[in-house]
C-alpha cells in the first residue's frame, strides 16, 4: 500500500476526468488514485475503468454532496495521507513530493496545499486557494494571491512555505487520522467552506496548516458553480455563519455574528443595485437556513481554550474595510506577516 491516497470526488464529471486524469496518473507514481463516485449517471465510471484500470473506484449510490461524499468515501481508505483533489485540477511533475516531505518533517502540520494557478490564465493565481488561505476577524476568507475579486499575477512573490489559516479543498493534503478524529467535513455544509471549517477546527486543536508553493497545480475553478451563482452565494453565506457560530469563542459571538449579518445585508443591497436580485434572495435564504440549522456533531465542536488561541491568530482587521475603503487589493499590501 502506498502512503498517499489521491481521492477525487466525482459526480457526472466525465469531461473533467478526460481532460485532467491522464496527467494525474502520469505524475502520481507514489500514490494510489481513488475515484469516489457520488452516484454519477454519465459515462465517467465506465470511461475510467476502460482507460485507467489502476484507478480504484469507491462507489456511493447517490449524490451526497461534497462533504458527506468525501466523509463516506474516505472512510474506506487506509493510507496515512489523503490528498483531496478536485476533478478539474491539472497537476504537474513532482507535485506530491514537496507536500509529503513537509508533513513528514513536522508532525504538528495537519494539512497543507500546493500553489494553485489558473488553468485558463496560467500566470495568475487561482481564486479558490492561490498560495494559501486566511481569515479576517469576521470570518471573511482571503488568500495569499487573491483578495475578494482581485487575483494577482504569480511573479514568485509568495514562494515561502508558511503557516496559513486554511488550505484549499481543491487540492488538500491531510493526515488521514486527523481527518477522521476531527469528524471529517461537517455534512451540514454540503459544499463550500467545508475545508476552512475543518482547518479551523484542526488549528483549535493545536495543529498547523501550511502552504507549500514548491508544489504547483492548475485549477479550472467554477467547475461546479460560478463565483456569482446564487446557489453558491447561498451556500457561502449559510456555511460561513455556521462556521463562525461553531468556531468563535463564546464571548465573541454576540459581537462578530451581528456584524457579519449586517455585512451580508450590505452585500445584498449591492447585489440588488446590480440587478442581481437572485443573489440578494440567496443571502436572505442563507440567513434563515443558518437560524434553522441543526447543532453540529460533537466531533465538530472545538474546545473553548482552542477557540481562543485559533481566533487570536486571525487577521485582526476587517478585510471589507481594508479592500473597499483603504484600497488594499493584494496580500503584500496588508500588514507584515508577523501581524497576520
C-alpha positions in Angstrom: 0.0 0.0 0.0 1.3 3.5 -0.9 1.5 6.2 1.8 -0.7 8.6 -0.2 -4.2 8.3 -1.4 -5.3 10.8 -4.0 -9.1 10.9 -3.8 -11.2 12.5 -6.5 -14.9 13.1 -5.7 -16.8 12.6 -8.9 -20.4 13.4 -10.0 -21.0 13.3 -13.7 -17.5 14.7 -14.3 -16.6 12.8 -17.5 -15.3 15.9 -19.3 -13.0 16.9 -16.4 -11.7 13.4 -16.0 -11.0 13.0 -19.7 -9.1 16.4 -19.5 -7.1 16.1 -16.3 -6.9 12.4 -15.2 -4.2 11.5 -17.8 -1.6 13.9 -16.3 -2.7 13.0 -12.7 -1.9 9.3 -13.4 1.4 10.2 -15.1 2.6 12.3 -12.2 1.4 10.4 -9.2 3.5 7.3 -9.3 3.9 7.2 -5.5 0.2 7.4 -4.8 -2.9 5.3 -5.2 -5.6 7.2 -7.0 -9.2 6.7 -5.9 -12.4 7.8 -7.7 -15.1 8.4 -5.1 -18.2 8.4 -7.3 -21.3 10.2 -5.9 -23.9 8.2 -7.8 -23.0 9.5 -11.3 -25.4 8.9 -14.2 -23.0 9.8 -17.0 -20.3 7.5 -18.5 -17.5 8.7 -16.3 -17.1 5.4 -14.3 -17.1 3.3 -17.4 -14.6 5.6 -19.1 -12.2 5.5 -16.1 -12.4 1.7 -15.8 -11.7 1.3 -19.5 -8.8 3.7 -19.8 -7.3 3.8 -16.3 -8.0 0.4 -14.6 -5.4 1.2 -11.9 -7.7 3.9 -10.6 -9.6 2.4 -7.7 -13.4 3.1 -7.7 -15.3 3.8 -4.5 -19.0 3.7 -5.2 -21.7 5.7 -3.5 -25.3 5.1 -4.5 -26.5 8.7 -4.5 -25.1 12.2 -4.6 -24.2 13.0 -1.0 -22.7 16.4 -1.8 -19.0 17.3 -1.4 -18.8 17.0 2.4 -20.6 13.7 3.1 -19.4 12.2 -0.2 -15.8 12.6 1.0 -16.7 11.5 4.5 -18.2 8.3 3.2 -15.6 7.6 0.6 -12.5 8.3 2.7 -13.8 6.1 5.5 -12.8 3.1 3.3 -9.2 4.2 2.7 -6.3 3.2 4.8 -3.4 5.3 3.6 -1.8 7.6 6.2 -2.1 10.7 4.0 -5.0 11.8 1.9 -4.9 14.3 -1.0 -8.4 15.6 -1.8 -8.3 16.7 -5.4 -10.9 18.3 -7.5 -11.6 16.7 -10.8 -10.8 20.0 -12.6 -7.2 20.2 -11.3 -4.2 19.8 -13.6 -1.2 18.5 -11.7 2.5 18.9 -12.6 5.5 16.7 -12.3 6.7 16.1 -8.7 3.6 17.7 -7.2 3.2 15.3 -4.3 6.8 15.0 -3.0 7.1 18.6 -1.6 3.9 18.3 0.4 4.7 14.8 1.7 8.1 16.0 2.8 6.6 19.0 4.6 4.2 16.8 6.6 6.9 14.2 7.3 9.3 16.8 8.5 6.9 18.4 11.0 4.4 16.2 12.8 2.5 19.3 14.0 1.4 20.2 10.5 -2.0 18.6 10.0 -2.6 19.7 6.4 -1.2 21.7 3.5 -2.0 22.8 0.0 0.1 23.4 -3.2 0.2 26.7 -5.0 -2.9 26.9 -7.1 -2.7 28.7 -10.5 -5.4 29.3 -13.1 -5.7 26.7 -15.9 -7.1 29.3 -18.3 -4.6 32.0 -17.3 -1.5 30.2 -16.1 0.3 33.3 -15.0 -2.4 34.2 -12.4 -3.2 32.7 -9.1 -6.5 30.7 -8.9 -9.4 32.1 -6.9 -10.1 29.0 -4.7 -6.8 29.0 -2.8 -3.9 30.8 -4.6 -0.9 30.4 -2.3 -2.7 29.8 1.0 -5.9 30.9 2.7 -6.5 33.3 5.6 -9.5 34.6 7.6 -10.2 38.1 9.0 -11.8 38.7 12.3 -15.3 38.5 10.8 -14.6 35.2 9.0 -14.1 36.6 5.5 -11.7 34.3 3.6 -8.9 35.7 1.5 -5.7 34.3 0.0 -2.1 35.0 -0.4 -2.6 36.0 -4.1 -6.3 36.7 -4.1 -8.4 39.1 -2.1 -12.1 39.1 -2.9 -12.3 39.5 -6.7 -8.7 40.7 -7.2 -6.5 37.9 -8.4 -2.7 38.6 -8.5 -0.2 37.6 -11.1 2.2 35.0 -9.9 5.7 36.5 -10.0 7.1 34.1 -7.5 6.4 36.6 -4.7 4.8 34.0 -2.4 7.2 31.1 -2.7 7.9 30.6 1.0 6.2 27.7 2.8 4.3 29.4 5.7 1.6 28.7 8.2 -1.8 29.7 6.9 -5.4 29.7 8.3 -6.9 27.3 5.8 -5.8 25.1 2.8 -7.9 24.9 -0.3 -10.2 22.0 -0.7 -9.4 21.9 -4.4 -6.1 20.2 -3.5 -5.9 19.5 0.2 -3.3 17.1 1.7 -4.2 16.0 5.2 -3.1 13.3 7.7 -5.9 10.7 7.5 -6.1 10.0 11.2 -6.7 13.7 11.9 -9.4 13.9 9.2 -11.2 11.1 10.9 -10.6 12.0 14.5 -11.9 15.5 13.9 -15.1 14.2 12.3 -14.1 15.0 8.7 -16.2 17.6 6.9 -19.3 19.0 8.6 -22.1 17.4 6.5 -24.5 20.2 7.3 -22.4 22.4 4.9 -23.0 20.1 1.8 -20.4 22.1 -0.2 -18.3 25.3 0.1 -16.2 26.4 3.1 -16.0 22.9 4.5 -12.2 22.9 4.2 -12.0 26.2 6.0 -14.1 24.9 8.8 -12.0 21.7 9.1 -8.8 23.6 9.1 -10.1 26.0 11.8 -11.0 23.0 14.0 -7.6 21.5 13.4 -5.9 24.7 14.4 -8.1 24.9 17.5 -6.7 21.5 18.4 -3.1 22.9 18.3 -2.1 21.8 14.8 -0.8 23.9 11.9 -1.9 24.3 8.3 0.7 25.2 5.7 1.1 26.5 2.2 3.6 24.5 0.1 4.3 26.6 -3.0 7.0 24.2 -4.1 4.1 22.0 -5.3 2.2 23.5 -8.2 -1.2 22.6 -9.7 -3.5 24.4 -12.1 -7.2 24.7 -11.2 -10.0 25.4 -13.6 -12.3 26.7 -10.9 -16.1 27.2 -11.2 -16.3 23.7 -12.4 -19.4 23.1 -10.2 -20.8 26.6 -9.6 -19.6 30.0 -10.9 -18.4 32.6 -8.3 -21.6 34.7 -8.5 -24.0 31.8 -8.9 -27.0 32.4 -6.5 -26.7 28.8 -5.2 -23.0 29.4 -4.4 -24.0 32.7 -2.7 -26.5 30.8 -0.5 -24.0 28.1 0.5 -21.2 30.6 1.2 -23.5 32.8 3.4 -25.1 30.0 5.3 -21.9 28.0 5.7 -19.8 31.0 6.8 -22.3 31.7 9.6 -22.4 28.1 10.7 -18.6 28.0 10.7 -18.4 31.2 12.8 -21.1 30.1 15.2 -19.2 26.8 15.8 -15.6 28.1 15.9 -15.8 31.5 17.5 -15.0 31.9 21.2 -18.3 32.1 23.1 -17.5 35.6 24.4 -17.2 37.0 20.9 -20.3 35.5 19.2 -22.6 38.4 20.2 -20.1 40.9 18.7 -19.0 39.1 15.5 -22.2 37.4 14.3 -24.4 40.5 14.3 -21.6 42.4 12.4 -21.3 39.6 9.9 -25.1 39.5 9.4 -25.0 43.3 8.8 -22.2 43.0 6.3 -24.2 40.3 4.5 -27.1 42.7 4.3 -24.9 45.4 2.8 -23.8 42.8 0.2 -27.4 42.0 -0.5 -28.2 45.7 -1.2 -25.1 45.8 -3.5 -26.4 42.8 -5.5 -29.8 44.4 -5.7 -28.4 47.6 -7.2 -26.6 45.5 -9.8 -29.8 43.8 -10.7 -28.7 40.5 -9.2 -31.9 40.1 -7.1 -31.4 36.3 -7.1 -28.2 36.7 -5.1 -29.9 39.1 -2.7 -32.6 36.5 -2.2 -29.9 33.8 -1.7 -28.4 35.9 1.1 -31.8 36.1 2.9 -32.3 32.4 2.4 -28.8 31.7 3.8 -29.6 33.6 6.9 -32.8 31.7 7.5 -31.1 28.4 6.8 -28.5 29.3 9.4 -31.2 30.1 12.0 -32.9 26.7 11.4 -29.8 24.5 11.1 -29.3 21.6 13.5 -26.5 21.6 16.0 -23.1 20.2 14.9 -21.9 16.7 15.8 -19.7 16.6 18.9 -16.6 15.9 16.8 -17.2 19.2 15.1 -17.2 21.2 18.4 -13.7 22.7 19.2 -12.9 23.3 22.9 -13.2 26.8 24.2 -9.5 27.2 25.0 -8.6 26.1 21.5 -11.1 28.5 20.0 -9.5 31.4 21.8 -6.0 30.6 20.6 -7.0 30.0 17.0 -9.2 33.1 16.8 -6.3 35.2 18.2 -4.2 34.3 15.2 -6.7 35.5 12.6 -6.1 38.7 10.7 -7.2 41.3 13.3 -8.7 43.9 10.9 -11.7 43.8 8.6 -10.9 42.8 5.0 -14.0 44.6 3.8 -12.6 47.8 5.3 -9.0 47.1 4.0 -10.2 46.2 0.5 -13.1 48.6 -0.2 -12.1 51.6 1.9 -8.3 51.6 2.1 -7.9 50.1 -1.3 -5.6 47.3 -0.3 -6.1 44.7 -3.0 -3.1 42.5 -2.6 -1.8 40.3 0.2 1.6 42.0 0.1 -0.2 45.4 0.9 -1.5 44.1 4.2 0.3 44.2 7.5 3.6 42.4 7.9 3.4 38.6 8.2 4.0 38.7 11.9 0.8 40.7 12.4 -1.3 38.3 10.2 
